[in-house]
Amino acid sequence: MLIYIDMDDVLCDYTTAFHQAINLTPSIAFPQSQYGFYANLAPIIDAVESVNALIKSEKFDPYILTAPSNRNPLSYTEKRVWIEKYFGIAFTEKLIICANKSLLKGDILIDDQLSGRGQDKFDGQLIHFGSTAYPNWKSIMNTLTQKNMS
């Protein structure tokens, strides 16, 4: 089962870092444009462990599918650095940076947004991370385990 996983607010805590940066330096309207912003994002609870379980599984083929920041051209490099830091260099080959997620074919897309980057046109199941049905990684892993059994 081919699974695409978004980064910002699915694997790493973009929103908290954004608001903390705004509070620290309100004169910088786009803190995500600052060097090091993406590379230093904290992981979402259970995200690293869950993705590692998917990587080790023989039933799932996980990829990271993230959109670039048009405010920070370094986001490409920093997102790659983040993936290596938490998943190792081998998994960096499964990092896809694309502004339109509907261009890729797969079974599942796990994303915190329902639209804006082609999520609504993705040809597969969209799992809405952070929603009532999928509030966290434990709920997603329970669903994936059930899918794997049926």
QUIDAGI-V865392 format. One record per helix or strand. SS is the DSSP state (a for helix, b for strand). FROM is the first residue (numbers start at 1). TO is the last residue. If there is no record, write none. Layout:
ss=SS from=FROM to=TO
ss=SS from=FROM to=TO
This chain:
ss=b from=2 to=5
ss=b from=8 to=8
ss=b from=12 to=12
ss=a from=14 to=24
ss=a from=31 to=33
ss=b from=43 to=43
ss=a from=47 to=56
ss=b from=61 to=66
ss=a from=75 to=87
ss=a from=89 to=94
ss=b from=95 to=97
ss=a from=101 to=103
ss=b from=105 to=111
ss=a from=119 to=121
ss=b from=123 to=128
ss=a from=137 to=149
